[in-house]
Amino acid sequence: MATHQPGNPAPTNVQAKRYLTLRRLDRMKQLVHAGQTLSDAAIEAGFFDQSLSRRFKKAFGLSPSRWCNPSKALDH
């Protein structure tokens, strides 16, 4: 996953929305790793609607709950 690196120009136009979404998803993952619940991490990262799961799965290939508990992915 590409994220903005210091010294590189920020993305523009259509890419800006995708860039912000990916930054929020990265932040949410950091918060979950630090011990927050999925719902608290999602809210703190800036997700306030039900699109989080869809966006997360599109970016990382797993739903947020399966990412948090990889053993669930093996059940199916």
Secondary structure, DSSP 8 states (H G I E B T S, - for coil): -----TTS----THHHHHHHHHHHHHHHHHHHHTT--HHHHHHHHT--STHHHHHHHHHHSS-HHHHH-HHHHHT-
